[in-house]
Amino acid sequence: MLSAVSITDNAIAWPSSQELWRALSLADYNTRVVVIGATLLGVAAGIIGTFAYLRKRAMLGDALSHATLPGIAIAFLISGEKNLSLLLLGATTTGVLGILAVVAMRKIPRIKEDAAIGIVLSVFFGIGMVLFSLIQQTDTGNAAGLTSFIYGKAAAMIARDAILIGVSAAAILIGCALLYKEFRLICFDKSFAAAQGWPVAAIDLAMMAMVVCVTVVGLQAVGLIMIVALLIIPAAAARFWTDRLSTMTLIAGTFGAISGYLGSTISALTPRLPTGAVIVIVTGILFFASMFFSPHRGVLASVIRQWALSRRIAFQHLLRAMAEHEESGHTSPATFEAVFVKRSWTRSALTRLIRRATSGGLLDRAALPALRLTSAGRDNATRILRNHRLWEMYLIRYADIAPSHVDRDADEVEHVLAGDVVRDLEQALNSKDEIAPSPHPTEQPV
Amino acid sequence: MQWTWDIDGWIILAGILSACSCALLGNYLVLRRLSLMGDAISHAVLPGLALAFIITQSRDTVPMFLGAVIIGILTALLTQVITRYGKVEHGAAMGVVFSILFAVGLVLIRRATDHVDLDPACVLYGNIVQIPLDATVDALPPAIVNLIIALIANVVFVALFYKELKISAFDPMLATTLGIGAGTMHYALMVMVAITTVACFEAVGSILVIAMLIVPPVAAHLLTDRLGVMIIISLLLAIASAVGGHLAAVFGPGLFGMDATAETSAMMAVVAGALLGITILGSPQYGVIARAWNRAALTMQIVRQDMLGLLYRWRELQPRSGRAMLRSDVLAAINGGWLAKRALKRLVRTREVVSVITNQGPAIRLTPNGLASASQLVGSHRLWETYLAKHFNLAVDHLHAPAERMEHFISSEMQAELREQLTEVQTDPHGKPIPEPDEL
């Protein structure tokens, strides 16, 4: 370690890679307890958090965790010592009171759930801070360290704390496994569960009890401001990867474990960093990585999908413009200008489009300025033009839309008509393979 | 504890200014069900402040507010993105955003500064006692100046966009169709919340910001149906919390024999909570007491009406000169108990029934007055039975129970309407005559 560190020196001593490795591999006794405890906490919070999250109770956890503060202060004032089990008992008591207050306030007209949560959170926390300020003035130093409940100080954990977390985590895992079916039922269809005769209130209570349990044992490690992050974020991150509850639970538990493991290691080696904050940053990284890179719901995936779709639509527009030009009986082949006036596209976009269509084998630019469809291009263009006309005819006949207005509506739908829809349209319109003439002038008035 | 205006005056002024700024904006947050957005932003401005400090190496006002504005927009934007792509519920999305931003802010503060004013503990409850020390003879303390600017900005914002904020608070769709742009107003509101948060931060910390954003507006909403009045009440409550909070912080612990003063800003939040508690209990329209009272009054009315109905039917079975119903029988038929006794007492007082002495003991007889109300009630009962039998095709033995519930809620206008529709019937489906309104 470094030599004596002065009090005013606020630089963070980053650990060397050796120290980091010793901590990560659990070789170092001092950090082993902390890391194991935080990892178990992450697993438990991730799993019960999944259910709380799906039950839309996630933010209730925030009210709960803030409401534990007055309990800690009262327990200390009464006992006059930092007896952990007494402090946690106090925390549980006022935490549950906080939840009850939210539930009671929701029943009052005009107080919505979000306001009720905000009220409990700020007022209970205010009471806690008032008591803390009194404790700090009257006490002789015994109270030092109580504030670690606010921001979390994993480095202060001892083996007994880790055991407490471990036991709670095990209890929650077993509870969730036993009540898996019941939890799933009330997460997805509470009314159905009630109609089937399940004791919905009791199941809800069991779920909240587990949330309370995680929150209270996690106070020391993560701190009451950020424990709610461990409940929400792994679950929200896991939601990006799957639509199955069992998978989501496992992923959330894993994310929680990773966050607890890495976060507590880093913060144990750099004691000036509040543990809660570091753990939450790790979950945050996992969350944003999931949000961007998940294959189905990720931002990146949906941007790519959108881009691919708009590209396909642009191609189809080009091909239809070519087909309409040929259809209208022009003797001269289509040119850039002839296609350009068909739609409101920019010159550069159309140029790019033509270049790409040529390299894609749909268009032949050999006889420039004449543009010709290749045979593959013509097949495609004919199909698209036919879809467009079918939909136009359908709209005119069944939706009573004026022929002069129908082009635009059809323009939006033609790209997404599935094969069986096209067959239905053919049947409805008694259309054979030929292409019906356009119901409106296709040439732009010059 | 001693009280000196030089010190306590500044503290109370700072408290009032920040409480009013927050409560003003809070009205719109509460109405738009965005209460937790205030919570979120007041946590999330932390990294903005820390970054502004790291970049400028000073606590100048302008970069701090700039940081706050950016973070305010960022929080709202990120929440929206997460809600949209992740199909995350709005509340949870806010939880994700603000806890991550807050964590980043904490680490940045640790990393960047040894400045006591940006201590993580100060983030929570501010440093209100510092303000009087900054006061000089000819200049206001800088924190007070910031708070005044923030309050003026908020007042101007609300005054300028009063109509727009109002419409987008109650009906965002309508606002959009009117061309107001509920989205723009949303972001503007978030930016104002962020600016206010920063202005209040060093004075009172984030707890009081959250408390004042939510608690006074919720209390005001329980007291009025008009937005303008709601805003004024919320401001009054905010001022009361600030003044009361400081008084309680200075003198409160003394009452419990403690030689200490409590944290003023935290106590202001507690007092605001207490005021809300009183409002929840005492609000004339929505309060717990008022609603319990109304329910009790309704129960009493129903018991009295049932009693009148009972006496009417008794009188119907007995010839006009027959014996009156015994008092004990009346009470027993209405399930006995104090409720029935009270109802009977009231009926005697309003001279709808009289107590007569018979050989068997005290008996109860309807007065002409009581007979009128009773026939009104029994009329409603039998008309409703007839109506149900005619239009709903219910079996005869299924008619009594719904009519027993409905009879208390059929007004005389509705009764006249029923009579009009059922002119041809003289008796109810059980064969009992339907009393005419003028029958006495």
Interface residues (C-beta under 8 A of the other chain):
Chain A: T8 N10 I12 Y53 K56 A58 M59 D62 M105 I108 P109 R110 I111 K112 D114 A115 I117 G118 I119 L121 S122 V123 F125 G126 I127 G128 M129 V130 F132 S133 L134 Q137 T138 T147 I150 Y151 I225 M226 V228 A229 I232 I233 A236 R239 F240 R272 L273 P274 G276 A277 V278 I279 V280 I281 T283 G284 F287 M291 R297 G298 V299 S302
Chain B: V30 R33 L34 S35 L36 G38 D39 H43 V81 I82 Y85 G86 K87 V88 E89 G91 A92 A93 M94 G95 V96 S99 I100 F102 A103 V104 L106 V107 R110 R111 T113 D114 P120 A121 L124 Y125 I207 L208 I210 A211 L213 I214 V215 V218 H221 L222 A249 P253 M258 D259 A260 T261 A262 E263 A266 M267 M268 A269 V270 A272 G273 L276 I280 Y286 V288
